Amino acid sequence: MPQNTGAKPAEPGIVQANAAVRRRFPFDDTQDLRDARRGFMGTAQESVIRAGDGRVVWDLDAYGFLAQECPDTANPSLWRQSRLCSDHGLFQVTEGIYQVRGFDLSNMTIVEGERGVFVIDPLISAETASAALALYRAHRGRRPVTGVLYTHSHIDHFGGVRGVIGEDDVARGVPVLAPRGFLQHAVSENVYAGTAMGRRAAYMYGAALPKGERGQLGAGLGQTTSTGSVGLIPPTLDITRTGQTETVDGIRMVFQFTPGTEAPAEMNIHFPDHAALCMAENATHNLHNLLTLRGAQVRDPHVWARYLTEAVSLFADSSDVAFASHHWPVWGRERVVAFLSEQRDLYAYLHDQTVRMLNQGMTALEIAEEIQLPPALERAWHTHGYYGSVSHNTKAVYQRYLGWFDGNPAHLWEHPPVEAARRYVEFMGGADEVVRRARQSFADGDFRWVAQVVNHVLFADPDHTEARELQADALEQLGYGSENGTWRNFYLMGAYELRHGSVGTPTVTGSPDVLAALTLDQLFDSLAIRVDGPRSWDADLTLRFVPTDSEPVTVWLRNGVLTHITGTGPATADPDVEITLPESDLRALLLGTLTPRQLTGRANVKVTGDLGRLTELLGHLGTPDPDFAIVTP
């Protein structure tokens, strides 16, 4: 990474806007600071967490600069949030419940049982999870892990599981709890569109950006993503309904099943013997995403709000503390009710008002510009858009109901970006003239317009040096003024890559454990989305795989579509080749770690027909690009 990143000072307009934020909000309110530091027991002596090869996967001291006063190059509200999130160490939530915070994007919660400890959400990486558990043991003794729970299906809540348990522990009876549907959603999200999501996540979390007042200073929900070893141990016990109770190592738990909220598979947990409520990621100290900028399926704020109402009804009268898998807890029954109720009102308001406005004919862009939160909600720090934002969340609601099209036929068949950009730039008098005018807009402080218009120059002429420099400068200023951590990271990553080239995808989510958890059905589906359609229009292939320990699977490639069916029937007759093999070999073949040539002469493999048809089939598959361009064509 270059020593001189090219980052520039804040322009006067950004300085003034950030100063206005200081005047607008109650920065003298220190309740969150007291809550974030309550129960602190200590932190790790070694600040750097490394992988086995010596590579740094997390640095506890990387955000020490946040202890200083907020500079002009950061939104003071985001600086405040990042400072709170950067506090790291072991914290007591209540008697018998502890959290390790600041060791990854998420928190790891540890509940003490009769024989050992129950671990909730073991972070992203095995290395950070192991370090978190070691910190707990340094203060509370070396208790064995007697259970693990994943609150939901996002990787920052299961990826580090191998840092706390292994398969041998599961074989000895250590349970792994998760909401129904967890495995399906956890693996499909990281495989089907995993390459695109991973590349965009490089922008969203800014893990490759330099840390500092002109660089990455947090992501709102936490600081950034660790870059260690991602794993997955499948659940052994599913939570399927609200009211389900389970006891693990003497720890009593009552569950609230909340699918379709922050994740497609998610749940809250009440600990009646501790008067404590775990809200997973359904209520945190920021406005969450309804559509994350890395990409995902649109979440349902209407059902999200209903589940928060239900949580208050079910558990508020018996909860002295509410904690989550991000941020810090809230103590006191009245404060718990107020916190959950305001979070509920936040998602309900965005849903209801967006739908009201779209029914008046307003477009997503118009709604995002027009909508405002009620003053009572805006005054609460935990409703601020540090991770999600009012702007992109209202667009998500619009997308959920009406999709991408705003109803204007002029937008029905627009030119794609490069072709449109060439025409725009020609109409505007050429690239040099657009840049000349955009420089004046930059001087006027209209950075939003500069980014919008110079983007056309870059897509028409990506080698235009002045345009690249000006666009980087404009994106940087937009980042300096953003209250939203992920917006800041997107803007600054765009500026960084325009100046220095692509950083690729720092965090890889399609780990061997995740791939191993795919069902055969999902594996064949993952191949289908890799078929190069136009190159496969004339292909006509039929293959049958007969795993020695499961039903046969017949696949055929016709019209550029790879289809598969399990079992036997008329559609499975007369394959070009039939291959009988162990399921482990079939998986290796589909994942690319075993070649067709290596099948010949292999024990327990029988081939009937032309094995070359398998090679031909695999030749029709493309390879995803984890380094695709984002700010240039």
N, C-alpha and C positions, 0 to 999 in steps of 0.2 A: 504494500500500500504506500503511495507516495507520502513523503514527509510533509510536503506542501500541498495541501488538498485543493488550493485555489479558493477556499471559502473567503467571502468578503464581508465587510461590516454591514450592519443594518442601515437601510436607507431612512431618511427623515420621516417618511410616511409610516413606516413600520415602527420606528421609535415612538412616534406619537400614539399610534394605535395601541401599542403595548402599555404605554403610560396610562391610557384611558382605561385599560383593563384593571390596573392597580387601583384606580379611583372608583371603579364600578362595583367591585366585589369586596366582601368583608375579610380581608387578609389578616385582620387581627383576631379572627375566630380560630382558636388553637385546639378545639375539641378533637379534630382528626389527628393532630400531632400527639396529643396525650393518649388517644386510643392506639395509634400505631406503635407507640413505645411502651404501652402498658404490658407488664408481665415479662419484660426482657430479662433473659437469663445469661446471655453471653453469645459470642459468635466464634467462628473458626479462627484458629491461630494462623493457619496458612490461607492466604487470601486467594490464591490461584488454584483452580481445580483443573486437573489435566487428564487427558486420555492416556491410555497405555503407551502410546507412541510419543508422549511428551507434549502433544499439541494442547494448547489452552482451550478448554471448552466453556469456562466461566471465570470471571475475574470479579471478586467481591469489591475490590477497591476502584473499579473502573469508573464509578459514578461519584467518587469523592468530591469532584468539582461542584456538585450540587449543593454543598454546604455553604458556598458563597452566595452573595446577593444575586438575584436574577439579573442577567445582562440584557442589553437591548436586543440581542439576537434570539431571544426566546419569549414566548408568551408567558407572562407571570403565573397564570393559572396552571398551565402545563408544567412549568418549572416547580410549582408547589406540589403538584401531584407526583411528579417524578422523584422529588426529594422524599416524599412519604413512602413511595414504592421502593426506594433504594435502601431503606433501613433493612439490615440483614442480621439474622441470628435465630436463636431459639426463644420462643415466647410461650408463656403459659396463658391459655385461653380461660381455663377454669380448672379446678382440681381434677387431675386425671386426663386432661386434654391439652395438647401442646401443638404448636405450629412452627415449622421452619420456613421463614420468609426471606425473600431476597436471594435465594440460591438458584433461581430459574425464573421463567416468566410467571409460573404458578407457585402456590404454596403446597407444602406437604404437611398433612395433619396426622398426628400420632395420638391414639387413644390407648391409655393403659388398661390392660385387662388383668385377669387373675394370674396368668402364667407369663404373659409377654405383652406385646404391643400390636395394635391394629393400625395399619397404615392406610391412609386415605389419599389418593391421587399422588403417586410417586414421580411427579415432575416429568420432564421431557427426556432426559438422558440418564443412563445408568450411573455415570460419574457424579452428577449433581445429586441424585437421589442417595447414592452411597455416602457422599459427604454430609448430606442432611441427616441421615440416620446416625452417622458417626458423631455428629454434633449433639444429637439428642442423648446418645449413650454416654458421652463424656460428662453430661450433667445429671443423668437419671439412672445410669447403670446399664450394663449390657444385657438387656432383656431380648429374648428371641421374638421374631415377627411371627405372630399367630394368626394373622389374617390380613388381606389386602382388599381394598374397595376402590373401584373406579366410579366416580360420580357420573361421568358421561364420556362420550365417544371422541373427544378431541385429544390430539396427541400429547398435549402438555399435561394430561391427567393420567396417562398410562405408559408413556414411552420409556420412563426410567425404572420400570418395575424390576428389571434384572439387577438393579442396584440394591434391592431390598430382599428379594427371594429368587429362587430358581425352580426348575422343574422338580428337583429332588424334594423341595419343601412341599410342593403341591402333592407329590406322591405320598408324602408322610401325613397328608390330611390338612395342610394349610389351605383354607378356602379363599377363593378370589370372587368377590361379589361385584355385580354390575347390573345396570338396568337391561331389561329385555330389548334385544335388537342392537346391543352394544357392538358385538363383534362384526355384524354385517356392515354397520355404518362406519366403524373405526377403520376397517380395511378398505372398503370401497372408496371412501373419501380420499385415502392416501394412495390409491392405485389408478382408478379410472381417470380422474382429472388431476392426479397428483403432480405430474410434471408442470402443468400450467400453474396450479396453486402454489407449488414450491417456488417457482420463479417469481411469482407475484409476491409471495411472502417475503422474499429477499428485500423488496421495496417496503412492504408493510411494517416489518419489524426493524429494518435497517441494521441487521446484525453485522454487516460488513462495513458500515460507516464508522469513521473515527468518533470516539466518544468525546464530547466536549460541548462548550457553549455555542459553537457554530456547527456542531454535528449532531449525532444521535444522543438524545438525553432521556429516552424512555418511549414506551408505547402505550402509556395510559393504563392499560390493564396490568402491566408489569414492565420491567425494563426492556428485555429483549428475549430472544430464544437462545438457549444453550445449544452447543453444536457437538455434543457427544454421541454416544451409542444409543440408538433408539431400539427398543425391544417391545415385545408383547407376549404376555402369557394369557391364554384364553380364560375367560371366567369359568368357574365351576358351579356357581349358584346365581341364578337370574332373579332379579326383583321384577315382578310382573304387575303389581297393583298397589294402589294407595291403601294404606292400612296394614300391609304385610309387615310382620314382625320377625326378626331374626336375632339370635343371641350367639355371639362369637367370643370365646374366651371370657365368658361372663359379662360381656358388654351387650346390653339390651338396645336394640335399634327399632324404630318405627319409620317406615318409608312412605314418602309421597312420590308417586310415579308421575313424571312431568315430561312426557315425550313431546317433541315439536316446539320446545321453548328455545333455549340458547343452543341446544343440540337436538338432533332427531331422537337420540336415546339419552335421557337424563333423569336424575332423581334427587330429591332432597332427603335428609336424614335427621330424625329427632332422636336425641339421647335422653330418655326420660330420667335416668338416674343422675344425670349431670345438669338437667334443665338447660340443655344446649341444643341449638338448631343449626345444622349445616345446610346452607342454601346452595351448595354446589357452585354453579356460575349463573344462577338465576337472579341473584340480587348482589351486586357488587358496588364499589364506590365510584362508579361512572355510568353514563349511558352506554349500554352495550350495543353490539352490532345486530341489526336485523338482516343485513347482507354484508358480510365481511369483505374488505377490499381485496383480499387474496382470492376471493371467489368461493361460493358455496351455494347451497339451496337457500332461498329466501325463508327466513324464519317468520313465525306467526305471532305478532305482538298481541293480537286479541286473546289467543289461548295463553300466552305468556302472562298477561295481566290476570286472567282468570285463575291460573295456578298460584299466583302471588296472593290473591284474595283467599284462596283455599288454604294456603300456608298460614296466613294470619288466623283464619278460623280454626284450623286444626291444632296449631302449636303455640300461638303467641301467649296464651294464658299460662303456659307451663315452660316458658323459655326465658332464662335470665341473660342469655347471650346468644347472638346470632353471628356465625362466622361463615366464610366462604373459601373457595379454592383460589381466590385472589384477594389482595388487599388485607385489611385489618378488621377485627370484629367490632360489633356494637353491643354494649352492655346496658342492662336495665330493661325491664319489660316495656315500659312506656316508650323508650327510645327504639326498641326492636319493632314495635308496632308502627311507630312513625316512619322508620326507615323502610320497612316492607311496603307500607301503604303509599309512600311517595314514589317508590320504585314502581309499584303497580300503576299509579296514576300517570307516571311518565310514559310507559309503553301504551297504556290505554289512550292517552291523549294523542300521541303520534298516530296511532291507528285510526281513531275515530275522526280526527280532524283532516287527515289526509284523504280518507274516504269521502268525507263531506265535501271537500274541495274538488276532488276529481269528479264528483257528481255534479259540480257546477261547471264542469268543462275545463278546469285548469289542468295543465300538463305537469309532468313530474318536475321539470325545471322551474315552472312558475310556483308550484307548491313549495318547493325547497327554498325559494326566495321569500315567500310570503309568510310562512308559518312561524309563529313565535310561541315559546313555552309560557305558561302562566307565571307571573312574578313569584308566587310562592314556591313553585318548583325550581325556577331558575336560581333562587336564593340558596337552595340546598346544594352544597358542593358535590354530593354524590350523584346528582343528575347531570353533571356537566359532560360534554361530549369529548372526553379524552381518548376514547377508543372507538365507539360508534359516534355518529354525529347526527344532529337533527337533519342536516342537509342530505346526507346519503341514506339515512334511515327512512325519510319520507319517500325518497325515490324507490327504495326497496318495497315499501308498502304499495306504491303505485305499480311496480313491476309484478308484485304478487297478484294483484287484481286484474291489471290490464295488459301486462307484458311490455315489450319494448316500444310498441307503436303508439304514438300520441294521437292518432286519428287524423292527422293532417296528411292528405295524399301526397303533398310535396315531399314528405319524409318516407314515403313507401318504397321508393326505388332510387335512393341516392347513390352517387358514385362512392366506391370504397375510398379509404383515406388518401392513398397516393394519387389516384386519378383526380379526386376532388381537389387535393392540394395544388396540383399543377394548374388546374383551371382557376382556382382562387388567386394564386400568385400572378398568373397571366393577367387576370382581370384587374388586379391591384397595381399593375405597372411593373411587375418583375420583382425578383427576390431582393435586389439591392434597395429598391424603393420601399418595399414593405419593411425591411430592417431599419431604414432611415426613419420612417414614420414611427416604428415601434420604439426606437431609441428615445424619441420625444415622449411617448407614452410612459416609458420607464422613468424618465426624468420627472414626469408629472405624478409618479407614484401609482400608476394604473397597471400594477404587475399582473393582475388577473387577465387583463386584455392582452398584454404582451405575451403571456404564455399561450393564450388561445390563438392569436394571430401568427406568431412566429412558429408555432407548431406546423402551420401550413407550409411555411418556407422549408422547414426541415424535412417534411414528407415529400415535398417537391424536389428538394435539392439537399440531401443529407450531408453533403460535403461542404456546405456553405459555412465557412469558419466563423464569420461574424454572427450568423444566426445561431450556431451552436453556443457561442459564448454568451450571447444576449439571453437565449432561452435558459441557460444554466443560471445566469444572474437572476432572472425573473423567478424561476422556480425556488431558488434559494431564499429570496425575500418572502415569498409566500409561505415557505417553511418556517421562517423566523417568526411570522405573525400567527401561526396556527396554534389554537388551543388543543387540537386533536393530535395525539401522539403519532398515530398512524398516518395522518395527512402530512405532518412534518416529515416523517420518514420517507414517504412517497416523494414529496417535493425534493428533499435533500438527496435521495438516491438518484432521482432523475438528473439533478445537477451534477452529482458525482460521476455518473456514467457518461454524461455528455462531455465531461472534462477528461475522464481517465479510461473510459471503456467499461465493458460489462464486468460485473462481479460474479455472474452466474447464479447458482443456487446454493447458498452456504449450508442450509439445513436440509438433509435428505430424509424424507419421511417413509419412502418405500423400502424399509429395512427388511432383512431376511425374515425376521419374526412376523412382520406385517404380511409379507408375501406368503409365508407358510400358513397363515391363518385364513387365506382365501379358500373358499370351497372350490371344487372342480368346476362347478357352474360359473362362479365368478372368474376363474382363471380363463375359461373359454370366452367369456364376455370381454375380458381385458384384451384378448387377442383380436376379437372382432373390431374393437375401436382402433386397432393399429393397422387394419387392412388399408392399403393404398387403393382406394376405390377405382379411380380412372384407369390405373395400370392393371386392374383385375377384372375389368368389364367382360373380357372374353374367356376368363378362366372357368373351367368346369371340373371340379375336383370333389371326390367323396372319399373320406377316410373313416375307418372305425377303430376306436381304441377300446381294448378290452382289459381293464384293470383286473388283476387276479383277485382282488379283494373288494370289488364293487361292481356296479352295473356298467355295461358297455355304453360308450358315448360315440355317436356318429356325427361327424361334421361335414358340411359341404360348403364349397365356395362357388357361388353363381351370382352373376350380375353385380359383382363387387361386394357381395354381402356374405359374411361368414356366419353360418347358422349351425346350431348344435342341438341334439336331442339325446336324452338319456333313456336307456332301455332299448327294446326291440319293437319292430312294427313295420308296416309297409314302407315307410319313409327311410328305413335303415337298410334296405336291401341293396345288394350288389355294389359294395364299396370297391374303389380302385385298389385299396390296400387295407388289410386288417392287421393290427398290431396288438398282440397280447403281451402285457408287461405289468410289473408291480406298479401300484399307484405312485410310489416314490419316484420311479423312473419317469412316469408320465408327467408328474409335476416338474421334474428337472428338465424334461424336454420342452414343456410349455414355457418355463421360465428362462430357457436359453442356456442352462448350465450343462446340458447334455445334448449332443448333436445327433442327427440321424445316423451318421456314419458310425458313431460309438455304440449304436444299438446292435449292430451286427456282431454275432458271437457272444453277446452278453447273456449271462445266465438268466433263466426264467423269462426270456423274451422270444416270442415267436412271430415271424412276419410272413403273411400270406399275401402275395401280390407284389406290386411295384413300389418298393420303398422310396424310389425317386419322387413319387407323388408327394411324400411328406416334405422333402427338400423343396419341391416346387411350391407347396403351400406356404412354408415359412418364408420363402422368397417374396411373397406378396405382402409381407408385413413391413411397415415403416418403423422408424425409431423416433420416439419423442425427443424434442430438443429442450434440454433444461437451461439453455442459454439464449433463448429467443429475444429479439430486440423488443423494447418497450417504448422508449422515447424517440426512436428513429424507425424508419420502415424496415 
